[in-house]
Amino acid sequence: MSVAEKVLDILARIAETNEIQEDRDVPLFEWAVLDSLKAVELMIALSEEFGVEISPAEFERDLWATPNRIVAYVQSRLSA
Amino acid sequence: MGVRRGDRVGVCMRKSIDAIATIFGILKAGAAYVPLDPEVPAERNGYIVHNCRVGMVAMEDRFTAGLRKEIAALGAIPQLFTLDATGGGDALRGALQRDHVRSPPPVTETPMSAPTDLACVLYTSGSTGRPKGVMLSHQNATSFVDWCSDTFAPHADDRFSSHAPLHFDLSILDLYVSIKHGAALVLVSEEVGKDPLRLPPFIAEQRISIWYSTPSILGLMAQYGKLERYDDNALRHVLFAGEVFPVKHLRALQARCSSPRYFNLYGPTETNVCTFYEIPARIPTERTEPFPIGKACTHVQIRVINEQGEDVSAGSAGELCVAGPGVMQGYWDLPEQTARAVLVDASGQRWYNTGDIVVIDNDGNYVFQGRRDRMVKRRGYRVELAEIEVALYRHPAVEQAAVIAVADEAAGVRIKAFLSGRTGKRPSFLELKRFCAENLPIYMVPDHFTWRDALPTTSTGKVDYQRLQTVE
């Protein structure tokens, strides 16, 4: 499974919908698909899956706004 | 700007020195402020501005376009006083200077407000689908503030957090107890206030000594905030209100942040805080039951009544009612709703029925059992489930909508919407989320949507909410 697929799987689990795997430009926070609590759960799950510490201090709503941006962020952290 | 004693002025700004100064200016003019949450759909604020017959709105430029359009749709636009930003006060100063150049303000005597004059109107969720305005007088606020002085012994060296938004009644403690004692008020921005990792260092660095918020952010800090790193903080009181604080998280918080005293404060917007309970210094590990809401504050009287209006005996459940100077003046422009909520007894005393069911324990503390109706708390915000239903009904594909709340250990409460549709094509989960986010404050957007061919009904043809609760 690619990094993107793994990220989207985790996101789908936490957002409680598979639709974010199809629609990757959904504004997750604007549409209340994720809230602050779920954002923290997401970062912890991503940290555990990929073995990198993604801390909620890195969180910025713009960077994490959509499924695509989340995938891009994780990919950039992994290649850093 | 022509604001007179008795007027109402809307304030739509992010938390900032400009916003606080604006509020004090409004009060000084003898008017009442009507705080508008910048984060809700503009339509909601437009409704409030109109409903409250606000003469002027002081706002940030960034909110003007949306709000102006919504207000115009409903009728006349009040005077708008706009700031181009908010922050340390420069924007407000700039806006005032521009206004003074146009029309220098006359020197007037500061009007003295009467105790029963309105200080603010705070809007909360309404079961009819429209928010309702709670009218709070100066006396409502000062009687509460004086109780805080007696209970928490604040002093000029204290540094109070301002975490709650200005449209929340928690802010009454933050703004006015601090100023009464000449203490500092440390504004917490909306972004930092939601962040369990940035808050603990902020609290420590800012030397905040009195913290007041809803439990949810405290619970998040306890779980994710790495509090052990910030045990050198100045906290001496941690106050929380607005919803039940799960004991598991409260214990974890207290274990990692053990120097302050912890208080559970209870009271609806209609009365502000009316009972309180101090959490024991060490919470036993076996305890899972939430703590009591405690005993009556000295400035109010409490009764617990049954359906016939009689005081219940110890151990029996009843509805908590409050009397005294803390009780609101009423709901703005809703005399019938006010009359249903505030009952006058034989001696002429006004009692507010909270709709909260409590039991009195062996120590004389009130213990919260649940609600009489379909209102729940979500992140400290009041949510009338019926208000969510009204919004869902606006969706063209929705024929029937029933919303329930289910207790959840992690999130506190989960909101589930059950829908049945007219046509075959059902909107997706994301589409429904979007629709709700555009029509409701974000904390009212349901977590789940389930479609049914038809919703279960009772023998009288109403939606059978009990059955929906047991669905899994």
Interface residues (C-beta under 8 A of the other chain):
Chain A: E16 T17 E19 I20 D23 V26 E30 W31 A32 V33 D35 S36 L37 V40 I44 S55 P56 A57 F59
Chain B: K194 D195 P196 L197 R198 S216 L220 Y224 A410 A411 S428 F429 L430 K433 R434 C436 A437 I442 V445 D447 H448
